[in-house]
Amino acid sequence: MAMKSTTAERARPATEPGTLVLLCVAAWAIPGAGHFWLGRVQKGIVFLVALTMLFVMGLVLQGRLFPFDLSEPLVALAAFANAGLGLPWIAGRALGLGSGVVTAVTYEYGNCFLIVAGLLNFLVMLDAFDIAVGRK
Amino acid sequence: MSSHLVLLILFSLPVSAVFAALARDEPREQLRTGALMFAGFVGAAVALGWLMLPFPL
């Protein structure tokens, strides 16, 4: 099955504000979901696999899912970056994963993986938005 | 899992893939861009590592 498709063949995205909001929420919640929605299946698969892999590796490396602690600005910023991954982040928090082991050799590596995964998903979400409004 | 190089490779693979998919539309171009970016990540890390070798910790 060919996944590549021309712009003309792709489903025309709806540009109503409500649909755009839903698209962005879906793209935030599940990495690649926005691209799946817009018919960019191949890109959606890349984002889903790569970002989920980054997130899981971050947890395996004893990284921390930071809390929103506004008294510590850097912690709050890290929490905002973590939250970029949507449902995996919510599931991780709900299951008590990502408590972080400060003494682990890989702690900072794990934090880096988790933070970058979230920030990249924000970029992916913006890309889906740009496609939906016809900028790409 | 504590080797810096292995972790660098594990990090740069998905990051290169995401950036390549964001920047290019055609799968062949994505593959090329992703491979270049991955080589850049690893190559730059190795080169900087060698450059920093003479410096004390």
N, CA and C atoms of all chains as a GROMACS GRO file, in nm:
protein
  579
    1MET      N    1   0.086  -0.120   0.000
    1MET     CA    2   0.000   0.000   0.000
    1MET      C    3   0.089   0.124   0.000
    2ALA      N    4   0.066   0.212  -0.097
    2ALA     CA    5   0.149   0.332  -0.103
    2ALA      C    6   0.102   0.433   0.000
    3MET      N    7   0.197   0.482   0.081
    3MET     CA    8   0.159   0.579   0.183
    3MET      C    9   0.179   0.721   0.132
    4LYS      N   10   0.262   0.733   0.027
    4LYS     CA   11   0.290   0.865  -0.024
    4LYS      C   12   0.169   0.915  -0.101
    5SER      N   13   0.134   1.038  -0.085
    5SER     CA   14   0.023   1.093  -0.161
    5SER      C   15   0.052   1.240  -0.190
    6THR      N   16  -0.002   1.286  -0.301
    6THR     CA   17   0.020   1.424  -0.335
    6THR      C   18  -0.073   1.512  -0.254
    7THR      N   19  -0.043   1.641  -0.254
    7THR     CA   20  -0.127   1.734  -0.178
    7THR      C   21  -0.271   1.731  -0.228
    8ALA      N   22  -0.285   1.719  -0.360
    8ALA     CA   23  -0.420   1.720  -0.417
    8ALA      C   24  -0.501   1.598  -0.374
    9GLU      N   25  -0.430   1.483  -0.355
    9GLU     CA   26  -0.500   1.360  -0.319
    9GLU      C   27  -0.539   1.356  -0.172
   10ARG      N   28  -0.470   1.434  -0.091
   10ARG     CA   29  -0.497   1.429   0.052
   10ARG      C   30  -0.631   1.493   0.084
   11ALA      N   31  -0.690   1.445   0.190
   11ALA     CA   32  -0.818   1.502   0.230
   11ALA      C   33  -0.799   1.649   0.263
   12ARG      N   34  -0.888   1.732   0.215
   12ARG     CA   35  -0.878   1.875   0.245
   12ARG      C   36  -0.910   1.896   0.391
   13PRO      N   37  -0.820   1.958   0.463
   13PRO     CA   38  -0.846   1.979   0.605
   13PRO      C   39  -0.954   2.083   0.627
   14ALA      N   40  -1.034   2.059   0.726
   14ALA     CA   41  -1.135   2.158   0.762
   14ALA      C   42  -1.065   2.268   0.842
   15THR      N   43  -1.104   2.391   0.817
   15THR     CA   44  -1.034   2.500   0.886
   15THR      C   45  -1.124   2.571   0.986
   16GLU      N   46  -1.237   2.508   1.020
   16GLU     CA   47  -1.322   2.570   1.122
   16GLU      C   48  -1.246   2.570   1.255
   17PRO      N   49  -1.263   2.677   1.333
   17PRO     CA   50  -1.188   2.685   1.459
   17PRO      C   51  -1.208   2.564   1.549
   18GLY      N   52  -1.332   2.514   1.559
   18GLY     CA   53  -1.358   2.398   1.645
   18GLY      C   54  -1.280   2.276   1.600
   19THR      N   55  -1.277   2.255   1.469
   19THR     CA   56  -1.204   2.139   1.416
   19THR      C   57  -1.055   2.154   1.439
   20LEU      N   58  -1.007   2.277   1.423
   20LEU     CA   59  -0.864   2.301   1.446
   20LEU      C   60  -0.826   2.274   1.592
   21VAL      N   61  -0.913   2.316   1.683
   21VAL     CA   62  -0.885   2.291   1.825
   21VAL      C   63  -0.881   2.141   1.852
   22LEU      N   64  -0.981   2.070   1.796
   22LEU     CA   65  -0.985   1.925   1.814
   22LEU      C   66  -0.860   1.858   1.756
   23LEU      N   67  -0.820   1.907   1.639
   23LEU     CA   68  -0.700   1.853   1.574
   23LEU      C   69  -0.577   1.873   1.663
   24CYS      N   70  -0.565   1.992   1.718
   24CYS     CA   71  -0.448   2.022   1.804
   24CYS      C   72  -0.452   1.938   1.932
   25VAL      N   73  -0.571   1.920   1.988
   25VAL     CA   74  -0.583   1.839   2.109
   25VAL      C   75  -0.543   1.694   2.077
   26ALA      N   76  -0.591   1.643   1.963
   26ALA     CA   77  -0.555   1.505   1.923
   26ALA      C   78  -0.405   1.494   1.900
   27ALA      N   79  -0.347   1.595   1.833
   27ALA     CA   80  -0.204   1.593   1.804
   27ALA      C   81  -0.121   1.600   1.932
   28TRP      N   82  -0.173   1.674   2.031
   28TRP     CA   83  -0.104   1.682   2.160
   28TRP      C   84  -0.116   1.550   2.237
   29ALA      N   85  -0.238   1.494   2.235
   29ALA     CA   86  -0.265   1.376   2.318
   29ALA      C   87  -0.189   1.253   2.270
   30ILE      N   88  -0.192   1.231   2.139
   30ILE     CA   89  -0.125   1.113   2.083
   30ILE      C   90  -0.027   1.160   1.976
   31PRO      N   91   0.103   1.136   1.997
   31PRO     CA   92   0.201   1.183   1.897
   31PRO      C   93   0.166   1.130   1.757
   32GLY      N   94   0.158   1.220   1.662
   32GLY     CA   95   0.130   1.181   1.524
   32GLY      C   96  -0.018   1.176   1.489
   33ALA      N   97  -0.106   1.188   1.589
   33ALA     CA   98  -0.250   1.176   1.562
   33ALA      C   99  -0.299   1.286   1.467
   34GLY      N  100  -0.243   1.405   1.480
   34GLY     CA  101  -0.283   1.514   1.391
   34GLY      C  102  -0.250   1.482   1.246
   35HIS      N  103  -0.135   1.422   1.225
   35HIS     CA  104  -0.096   1.387   1.089
   35HIS      C  105  -0.180   1.271   1.036
   36PHE      N  106  -0.213   1.176   1.122
   36PHE     CA  107  -0.304   1.068   1.080
   36PHE      C  108  -0.436   1.130   1.034
   37TRP      N  109  -0.487   1.223   1.112
   37TRP     CA  110  -0.615   1.290   1.085
   37TRP      C  111  -0.610   1.356   0.947
   38LEU      N  112  -0.495   1.418   0.916
   38LEU     CA  113  -0.483   1.492   0.790
   38LEU      C  114  -0.439   1.403   0.674
   39GLY      N  115  -0.431   1.274   0.696
   39GLY     CA  116  -0.398   1.181   0.588
   39GLY      C  117  -0.249   1.163   0.564
   40ARG      N  118  -0.166   1.218   0.652
   40ARG     CA  119  -0.020   1.201   0.638
   40ARG      C  120   0.023   1.082   0.724
   41VAL      N  121  -0.016   0.965   0.677
   41VAL     CA  122   0.001   0.844   0.758
   41VAL      C  123   0.148   0.813   0.786
   42GLN      N  124   0.230   0.825   0.681
   42GLN     CA  125   0.372   0.791   0.698
   42GLN      C  126   0.438   0.879   0.804
   43LYS      N  127   0.410   1.009   0.800
   43LYS     CA  128   0.467   1.100   0.900
   43LYS      C  129   0.411   1.066   1.038
   44GLY      N  130   0.282   1.038   1.043
   44GLY     CA  131   0.219   1.004   1.170
   44GLY      C  132   0.285   0.884   1.235
   45ILE      N  133   0.317   0.784   1.154
   45ILE     CA  134   0.382   0.663   1.208
   45ILE      C  135   0.521   0.698   1.263
   46VAL      N  136   0.596   0.780   1.186
   46VAL     CA  137   0.730   0.821   1.232
   46VAL      C  138   0.720   0.892   1.367
   47PHE      N  139   0.628   0.987   1.378
   47PHE     CA  140   0.614   1.064   1.503
   47PHE      C  141   0.569   0.974   1.619
   48LEU      N  142   0.473   0.887   1.591
   48LEU     CA  143   0.422   0.799   1.697
   48LEU      C  144   0.534   0.709   1.750
   49VAL      N  145   0.605   0.645   1.659
   49VAL     CA  146   0.710   0.551   1.702
   49VAL      C  147   0.826   0.625   1.769
   50ALA      N  148   0.875   0.731   1.705
   50ALA     CA  149   0.996   0.799   1.754
   50ALA      C  150   0.970   0.867   1.890
   51LEU      N  151   0.858   0.936   1.902
   51LEU     CA  152   0.834   1.009   2.027
   51LEU      C  153   0.797   0.916   2.143
   52THR      N  154   0.724   0.810   2.112
   52THR     CA  155   0.694   0.712   2.216
   52THR      C  156   0.823   0.645   2.262
   53MET      N  157   0.910   0.615   2.165
   53MET     CA  158   1.039   0.553   2.198
   53MET      C  159   1.122   0.644   2.289
   54LEU      N  160   1.127   0.773   2.255
   54LEU     CA  161   1.202   0.868   2.339
   54LEU      C  162   1.146   0.872   2.481
   55PHE      N  163   1.014   0.876   2.490
   55PHE     CA  164   0.948   0.884   2.621
   55PHE      C  165   0.978   0.760   2.705
   56VAL      N  166   0.961   0.642   2.643
   56VAL     CA  167   0.984   0.517   2.716
   56VAL      C  168   1.130   0.507   2.759
   57MET      N  169   1.221   0.544   2.670
   57MET     CA  170   1.363   0.538   2.706
   57MET      C  171   1.393   0.634   2.821
   58GLY      N  172   1.330   0.750   2.821
   58GLY     CA  173   1.349   0.845   2.930
   58GLY      C  174   1.308   0.786   3.064
   59LEU      N  175   1.196   0.712   3.063
   59LEU     CA  176   1.151   0.648   3.188
   59LEU      C  177   1.246   0.535   3.227
   60VAL      N  178   1.289   0.457   3.129
   60VAL     CA  179   1.382   0.346   3.156
   60VAL      C  180   1.513   0.399   3.214
   61LEU      N  181   1.553   0.516   3.168
   61LEU     CA  182   1.679   0.576   3.215
   61LEU      C  183   1.662   0.650   3.348
   62GLN      N  184   1.552   0.626   3.415
   62GLN     CA  185   1.526   0.682   3.551
   62GLN      C  186   1.506   0.833   3.549
   63GLY      N  187   1.459   0.885   3.436
   63GLY     CA  188   1.431   1.028   3.428
   63GLY      C  189   1.308   1.063   3.511
   64ARG      N  190   1.286   1.193   3.526
   64ARG     CA  191   1.177   1.239   3.613
   64ARG      C  192   1.071   1.313   3.531
   65LEU      N  193   0.945   1.284   3.562
   65LEU     CA  194   0.836   1.366   3.510
   65LEU      C  195   0.812   1.475   3.613
   66PHE      N  196   0.854   1.595   3.581
   66PHE     CA  197   0.857   1.702   3.680
   66PHE      C  198   0.718   1.752   3.716
   67PRO      N  199   0.698   1.791   3.842
   67PRO     CA  200   0.570   1.850   3.883
   67PRO      C  201   0.565   1.999   3.847
   68PHE      N  202   0.445   2.053   3.838
   68PHE     CA  203   0.432   2.197   3.812
   68PHE      C  204   0.456   2.272   3.942
   69ASP      N  205   0.581   2.300   3.969
   69ASP     CA  206   0.616   2.370   4.093
   69ASP      C  207   0.663   2.511   4.055
   70LEU      N  208   0.571   2.606   4.068
   70LEU     CA  209   0.601   2.742   4.021
   70LEU      C  210   0.704   2.813   4.108
   71SER      N  211   0.728   2.761   4.229
   71SER     CA  212   0.831   2.823   4.313
   71SER      C  213   0.971   2.790   4.259
   72GLU      N  214   0.980   2.688   4.173
   72GLU     CA  215   1.107   2.652   4.110
   72GLU      C  216   1.088   2.669   3.959
   73PRO      N  217   1.126   2.785   3.904
   73PRO     CA  218   1.096   2.814   3.763
   73PRO      C  219   1.149   2.708   3.666
   74LEU      N  220   1.268   2.658   3.690
   74LEU     CA  221   1.324   2.558   3.597
   74LEU      C  222   1.247   2.426   3.602
   75VAL      N  223   1.202   2.391   3.723
   75VAL     CA  224   1.121   2.270   3.738
   75VAL      C  225   0.987   2.288   3.666
   76ALA      N  226   0.929   2.407   3.680
   76ALA     CA  227   0.801   2.435   3.613
   76ALA      C  228   0.818   2.429   3.461
   77LEU      N  229   0.929   2.483   3.411
   77LEU     CA  230   0.953   2.478   3.267
   77LEU      C  231   0.971   2.334   3.219
   78ALA      N  232   1.044   2.254   3.298
   78ALA     CA  233   1.063   2.114   3.263
   78ALA      C  234   0.929   2.040   3.265
   79ALA      N  235   0.844   2.074   3.362
   79ALA     CA  236   0.712   2.011   3.369
   79ALA      C  237   0.629   2.047   3.246
   80PHE      N  238   0.638   2.174   3.203
   80PHE     CA  239   0.566   2.217   3.083
   80PHE      C  240   0.616   2.138   2.961
   81ALA      N  241   0.748   2.119   2.952
   81ALA     CA  242   0.804   2.042   2.841
   81ALA      C  243   0.758   1.896   2.848
   82ASN      N  244   0.760   1.838   2.968
   82ASN     CA  245   0.712   1.700   2.985
   82ASN      C  246   0.568   1.685   2.939
   83ALA      N  247   0.487   1.786   2.974
   83ALA     CA  248   0.344   1.778   2.945
   83ALA      C  249   0.315   1.782   2.795
   84GLY      N  250   0.414   1.814   2.716
   84GLY     CA  251   0.394   1.820   2.571
   84GLY      C  252   0.358   1.687   2.508
   85LEU      N  253   0.381   1.579   2.581
   85LEU     CA  254   0.357   1.448   2.520
   85LEU      C  255   0.215   1.396   2.541
   86GLY      N  256   0.131   1.470   2.606
   86GLY     CA  257  -0.011   1.434   2.614
   86GLY      C  258  -0.040   1.307   2.693
   87LEU      N  259  -0.110   1.214   2.630
   87LEU     CA  260  -0.156   1.095   2.702
   87LEU      C  261  -0.045   1.011   2.765
   88PRO      N  262   0.067   0.989   2.695
   88PRO     CA  263   0.174   0.914   2.762
   88PRO      C  264   0.220   0.983   2.891
   89TRP      N  265   0.223   1.115   2.890
   89TRP     CA  266   0.261   1.190   3.010
   89TRP      C  267   0.155   1.172   3.120
   90ILE      N  268   0.028   1.185   3.081
   90ILE     CA  269  -0.081   1.167   3.179
   90ILE      C  270  -0.076   1.025   3.237
   91ALA      N  271  -0.058   0.926   3.148
   91ALA     CA  272  -0.052   0.787   3.194
   91ALA      C  273   0.068   0.766   3.286
   92GLY      N  274   0.181   0.823   3.249
   92GLY     CA  275   0.300   0.811   3.333
   92GLY      C  276   0.279   0.868   3.471
   93ARG      N  277   0.217   0.987   3.475
   93ARG     CA  278   0.191   1.050   3.605
   93ARG      C  279   0.091   0.967   3.686
   94ALA      N  280  -0.015   0.919   3.617
   94ALA     CA  281  -0.119   0.844   3.686
   94ALA      C  282  -0.065   0.712   3.742
   95LEU      N  283   0.028   0.650   3.669
   95LEU     CA  284   0.082   0.522   3.713
   95LEU      C  285   0.201   0.538   3.809
   96GLY      N  286   0.235   0.661   3.838
   96GLY     CA  287   0.346   0.684   3.931
   96GLY      C  288   0.482   0.660   3.869
   97LEU      N  289   0.488   0.659   3.737
   97LEU     CA  290   0.618   0.642   3.670
   97LEU      C  291   0.690   0.777   3.667
   98GLY      N  292   0.817   0.771   3.638
   98GLY     CA  293   0.892   0.896   3.624
   98GLY      C  294   0.915   0.969   3.754
   99SER      N  295   0.930   0.892   3.860
   99SER     CA  296   0.960   0.959   3.988
   99SER      C  297   1.103   1.012   3.990
  100GLY      N  298   1.188   0.952   3.905
  100GLY     CA  299   1.325   1.001   3.892
  100GLY      C  300   1.414   0.951   4.005
  101VAL      N  301   1.526   0.897   3.968
  101VAL     CA  302   1.623   0.850   4.069
  101VAL      C  303   1.747   0.938   4.055
  102VAL      N  304   1.757   1.038   4.142
  102VAL     CA  305   1.864   1.139   4.129
  102VAL      C  306   2.002   1.076   4.134
  103THR      N  307   2.014   0.967   4.209
  103THR     CA  308   2.146   0.904   4.224
  103THR      C  309   2.182   0.815   4.106
  104ALA      N  310   2.087   0.788   4.018
  104ALA     CA  311   2.118   0.702   3.903
  104ALA      C  312   2.211   0.774   3.806
  105VAL      N  313   2.304   0.699   3.748
  105VAL     CA  314   2.399   0.759   3.652
  105VAL      C  315   2.325   0.819   3.533
  106THR      N  316   2.214   0.756   3.497
  106THR     CA  317   2.143   0.797   3.375
  106THR      C  318   2.031   0.898   3.403
  107TYR      N  319   2.022   0.949   3.525
  107TYR     CA  320   1.911   1.040   3.562
  107TYR      C  321   1.900   1.160   3.466
  108GLU      N  322   2.013   1.229   3.445
  108GLU     CA  323   2.007   1.349   3.360
  108GLU      C  324   1.979   1.313   3.214
  109TYR      N  325   2.031   1.197   3.170
  109TYR     CA  326   2.001   1.152   3.035
  109TYR      C  327   1.850   1.130   3.022
  110GLY      N  328   1.793   1.062   3.122
  110GLY     CA  329   1.650   1.034   3.120
  110GLY      C  330   1.568   1.161   3.115
  111ASN      N  331   1.608   1.261   3.195
  111ASN     CA  332   1.537   1.390   3.192
  111ASN      C  333   1.543   1.451   3.052
  112CYS      N  334   1.661   1.443   2.992
  112CYS     CA  335   1.680   1.499   2.858
  112CYS      C  336   1.586   1.430   2.758
  113PHE      N  337   1.578   1.299   2.763
  113PHE     CA  338   1.490   1.224   2.672
  113PHE      C  339   1.344   1.267   2.692
  114LEU      N  340   1.302   1.276   2.818
  114LEU     CA  341   1.162   1.307   2.847
  114LEU      C  342   1.126   1.450   2.805
  115ILE      N  343   1.216   1.543   2.834
  115ILE     CA  344   1.190   1.684   2.799
  115ILE      C  345   1.188   1.703   2.648
  116VAL      N  346   1.285   1.642   2.580
  116VAL     CA  347   1.291   1.658   2.434
  116VAL      C  348   1.169   1.593   2.368
  117ALA      N  349   1.126   1.478   2.420
  117ALA     CA  350   1.007   1.412   2.364
  117ALA      C  351   0.887   1.506   2.368
  118GLY      N  352   0.867   1.572   2.482
  118GLY     CA  353   0.754   1.664   2.496
  118GLY      C  354   0.766   1.784   2.405
  119LEU      N  355   0.884   1.842   2.399
  119LEU     CA  356   0.903   1.962   2.316
  119LEU      C  357   0.887   1.928   2.167
  120LEU      N  358   0.938   1.811   2.128
  120LEU     CA  359   0.922   1.771   1.987
  120LEU      C  360   0.775   1.751   1.953
  121ASN      N  361   0.697   1.699   2.051
  121ASN     CA  362   0.555   1.680   2.021
  121ASN      C  363   0.484   1.814   2.004
  122PHE      N  364   0.530   1.918   2.076
  122PHE     CA  365   0.474   2.051   2.052
  122PHE      C  366   0.502   2.094   1.907
  123LEU      N  367   0.624   2.069   1.860
  123LEU     CA  368   0.659   2.103   1.722
  123LEU      C  369   0.572   2.026   1.623
  124VAL      N  370   0.553   1.897   1.652
  124VAL     CA  371   0.471   1.812   1.565
  124VAL      C  372   0.327   1.864   1.562
  125MET      N  373   0.279   1.907   1.677
  125MET     CA  374   0.143   1.962   1.686
  125MET      C  375   0.132   2.090   1.602
  126LEU      N  376   0.234   2.175   1.610
  126LEU     CA  377   0.233   2.299   1.530
  126LEU      C  378   0.240   2.267   1.381
  127ASP      N  379   0.315   2.163   1.345
  127ASP     CA  380   0.323   2.122   1.205
  127ASP      C  381   0.186   2.077   1.155
  128ALA      N  382   0.115   1.999   1.239
  128ALA     CA  383  -0.020   1.954   1.201
  128ALA      C  384  -0.112   2.075   1.183
  129PHE      N  385  -0.100   2.173   1.272
  129PHE     CA  386  -0.181   2.294   1.262
  129PHE      C  387  -0.152   2.368   1.131
  130ASP      N  388  -0.022   2.383   1.101
  130ASP     CA  389   0.017   2.452   0.977
  130ASP      C  390  -0.038   2.382   0.853
  131ILE      N  391  -0.034   2.250   0.855
  131ILE     CA  392  -0.088   2.174   0.741
  131ILE      C  393  -0.239   2.199   0.732
  132ALA      N  394  -0.306   2.197   0.848
  132ALA     CA  395  -0.452   2.212   0.848
  132ALA      C  396  -0.496   2.348   0.795
  133VAL      N  397  -0.420   2.452   0.826
  133VAL     CA  398  -0.461   2.585   0.780
  133VAL      C  399  -0.404   2.616   0.642
  134GLY      N  400  -0.333   2.521   0.583
  134GLY     CA  401  -0.285   2.537   0.446
  134GLY      C  402  -0.153   2.608   0.431
  135ARG      N  403  -0.077   2.620   0.541
  135ARG     CA  404   0.054   2.687   0.531
  135ARG      C  405   0.159   2.593   0.475
  136LYS      N  406   0.135   2.463   0.480
  136LYS     CA  407   0.234   2.366   0.431
  136LYS      C  408   0.169   2.275   0.328
  137MET      N  409   2.383   0.055   2.995
  137MET     CA  410   2.311   0.174   2.945
  137MET      C  411   2.376   0.303   2.992
  138SER      N  412   2.496   0.297   3.046
  138SER     CA  413   2.557   0.421   3.093
  138SER      C  414   2.664   0.473   2.998
  139SER      N  415   2.677   0.410   2.880
  139SER     CA  416   2.773   0.460   2.783
  139SER      C  417   2.718   0.585   2.716
  140HIS      N  418   2.796   0.691   2.722
  140HIS     CA  419   2.749   0.817   2.665
  140HIS      C  420   2.724   0.802   2.515
  141LEU      N  421   2.813   0.730   2.446
  141LEU     CA  422   2.799   0.716   2.301
  141LEU      C  423   2.671   0.639   2.265
  142VAL      N  424   2.645   0.529   2.339
  142VAL     CA  425   2.524   0.450   2.310
  142VAL      C  426   2.400   0.535   2.334
  143LEU      N  427   2.400   0.610   2.445
  143LEU     CA  428   2.284   0.694   2.476
  143LEU      C  429   2.269   0.806   2.373
  144LEU      N  430   2.382   0.858   2.326
  144LEU     CA  431   2.378   0.960   2.221
  144LEU      C  432   2.314   0.905   2.094
  145ILE      N  433   2.352   0.782   2.059
  145ILE     CA  434   2.296   0.719   1.939
  145ILE      C  435   2.147   0.692   1.959
  146LEU      N  436   2.110   0.642   2.078
  146LEU     CA  437   1.969   0.613   2.106
  146LEU      C  438   1.886   0.742   2.105
  147PHE      N  439   1.946   0.853   2.142
  147PHE     CA  440   1.876   0.982   2.143
  147PHE      C  441   1.866   1.039   2.002
  148SER      N  442   1.978   1.034   1.930
  148SER     CA  443   1.981   1.103   1.800
  148SER      C  444   1.899   1.030   1.693
  149LEU      N  445   1.881   0.899   1.708
  149LEU     CA  446   1.800   0.827   1.607
  149LEU      C  447   1.656   0.880   1.599
  150PRO      N  448   1.580   0.876   1.710
  150PRO     CA  449   1.442   0.927   1.700
  150PRO      C  450   1.435   1.078   1.674
  151VAL      N  451   1.529   1.154   1.730
  151VAL     CA  452   1.524   1.300   1.709
  151VAL      C  453   1.549   1.332   1.560
  152SER      N  454   1.646   1.263   1.500
  152SER     CA  455   1.672   1.284   1.356
  152SER      C  456   1.550   1.246   1.274
  153ALA      N  457   1.488   1.134   1.312
  153ALA     CA  458   1.370   1.087   1.238
  153ALA      C  459   1.258   1.190   1.244
  154VAL      N  460   1.234   1.247   1.363
  154VAL     CA  461   1.126   1.346   1.378
  154VAL      C  462   1.157   1.472   1.297
  155PHE      N  463   1.280   1.524   1.310
  155PHE     CA  464   1.313   1.646   1.236
  155PHE      C  465   1.308   1.624   1.085
  156ALA      N  466   1.353   1.505   1.041
  156ALA     CA  467   1.351   1.476   0.897
  156ALA      C  468   1.206   1.470   0.847
  157ALA      N  469   1.119   1.407   0.926
  157ALA     CA  470   0.979   1.397   0.885
  157ALA      C  471   0.910   1.534   0.887
  158LEU      N  472   0.954   1.621   0.978
  158LEU     CA  473   0.897   1.756   0.982
  158LEU      C  474   0.944   1.840   0.863
  159ALA      N  475   1.070   1.821   0.825
  159ALA     CA  476   1.130   1.910   0.726
  159ALA      C  477   1.106   1.866   0.582
  160ARG      N  478   1.085   1.739   0.560
  160ARG     CA  479   1.072   1.688   0.422
  160ARG      C  480   0.942   1.611   0.405
  161ASP      N  481   0.891   1.614   0.282
  161ASP     CA  482   0.765   1.546   0.255
  161ASP      C  483   0.784   1.408   0.193
  162GLU      N  484   0.882   1.395   0.106
  162GLU     CA  485   0.901   1.269   0.036
  162GLU      C  486   0.982   1.173   0.123
  163PRO      N  487   0.940   1.046   0.132
  163PRO     CA  488   1.012   0.949   0.217
  163PRO      C  489   1.161   0.938   0.183
  164ARG      N  490   1.195   0.943   0.055
  164ARG     CA  491   1.337   0.932   0.017
  164ARG      C  492   1.417   1.051   0.071
  165GLU      N  493   1.358   1.170   0.060
  165GLU     CA  494   1.426   1.291   0.112
  165GLU      C  495   1.434   1.285   0.265
  166GLN      N  496   1.329   1.232   0.325
  166GLN     CA  497   1.330   1.219   0.472
  166GLN      C  498   1.443   1.128   0.517
  167LEU      N  499   1.459   1.018   0.444
  167LEU     CA  500   1.564   0.922   0.478
  167LEU      C  501   1.702   0.987   0.467
  168ARG      N  502   1.720   1.061   0.360
  168ARG     CA  503   1.849   1.127   0.336
  168ARG      C  504   1.876   1.234   0.444
  169THR      N  505   1.776   1.317   0.467
  169THR     CA  506   1.792   1.423   0.568
  169THR      C  507   1.814   1.363   0.707
  170GLY      N  508   1.738   1.260   0.738
  170GLY     CA  509   1.752   1.195   0.868
  170GLY      C  510   1.890   1.133   0.886
  171ALA      N  511   1.939   1.068   0.780
  171ALA     CA  512   2.072   1.005   0.788
  171ALA      C  513   2.180   1.112   0.805
  172LEU      N  514   2.166   1.222   0.732
  172LEU     CA  515   2.264   1.331   0.744
  172LEU      C  516   2.262   1.390   0.885
  173MET      N  517   2.142   1.410   0.937
  173MET     CA  518   2.128   1.469   1.069
  173MET      C  519   2.186   1.376   1.176
  174PHE      N  520   2.158   1.247   1.160
  174PHE     CA  521   2.209   1.148   1.255
  174PHE      C  522   2.362   1.147   1.251
  175ALA      N  523   2.416   1.148   1.129
  175ALA     CA  524   2.563   1.150   1.114
  175ALA      C  525   2.620   1.278   1.176
  176GLY      N  526   2.548   1.387   1.160
  176GLY     CA  527   2.591   1.514   1.218
  176GLY      C  528   2.595   1.509   1.370
  177PHE      N  529   2.489   1.452   1.428
  177PHE     CA  530   2.484   1.436   1.575
  177PHE      C  531   2.606   1.358   1.624
  178VAL      N  532   2.622   1.239   1.567
  178VAL     CA  533   2.728   1.149   1.617
  178VAL      C  534   2.866   1.205   1.583
  179GLY      N  535   2.881   1.252   1.459
  179GLY     CA  536   3.010   1.306   1.416
  179GLY      C  537   3.052   1.426   1.499
  180ALA      N  538   2.957   1.518   1.523
  180ALA     CA  539   2.990   1.638   1.601
  180ALA      C  540   3.026   1.601   1.744
  181ALA      N  541   2.955   1.504   1.801
  181ALA     CA  542   2.985   1.463   1.939
  181ALA      C  543   3.125   1.402   1.948
  182VAL      N  544   3.158   1.317   1.852
  182VAL     CA  545   3.290   1.253   1.854
  182VAL      C  546   3.399   1.359   1.832
  183ALA      N  547   3.376   1.449   1.736
  183ALA     CA  548   3.476   1.553   1.707
  183ALA      C  549   3.495   1.645   1.828
  184LEU      N  550   3.386   1.687   1.889
  184LEU     CA  551   3.397   1.775   2.007
  184LEU      C  552   3.463   1.701   2.123
  185GLY      N  553   3.434   1.573   2.135
  185GLY     CA  554   3.498   1.493   2.239
  185GLY      C  555   3.649   1.492   2.223
  186TRP      N  556   3.695   1.474   2.100
  186TRP     CA  557   3.839   1.474   2.074
  186TRP      C  558   3.898   1.613   2.097
  187LEU      N  559   3.826   1.717   2.057
  187LEU     CA  560   3.876   1.854   2.077
  187LEU      C  561   3.890   1.888   2.226
  188MET      N  562   3.801   1.832   2.306
  188MET     CA  563   3.804   1.865   2.450
  188MET      C  564   3.902   1.779   2.528
  189LEU      N  565   3.959   1.682   2.459
  189LEU     CA  566   4.049   1.588   2.527
  189LEU      C  567   4.164   1.656   2.602
  190PRO      N  568   4.228   1.760   2.544
  190PRO     CA  569   4.341   1.821   2.616
  190PRO      C  570   4.300   1.900   2.740
  191PHE      N  571   4.173   1.936   2.750
  191PHE     CA  572   4.132   2.020   2.863
  191PHE      C  573   4.120   1.938   2.991
  192PRO      N  574   4.159   1.998   3.102
  192PRO     CA  575   4.142   1.926   3.230
  192PRO      C  576   3.993   1.920   3.267
  193LEU      N  577   3.955   1.823   3.350
  193LEU     CA  578   3.814   1.809   3.390
  193LEU      C  579   3.769   1.923   3.480
   0.00000   0.00000   0.00000
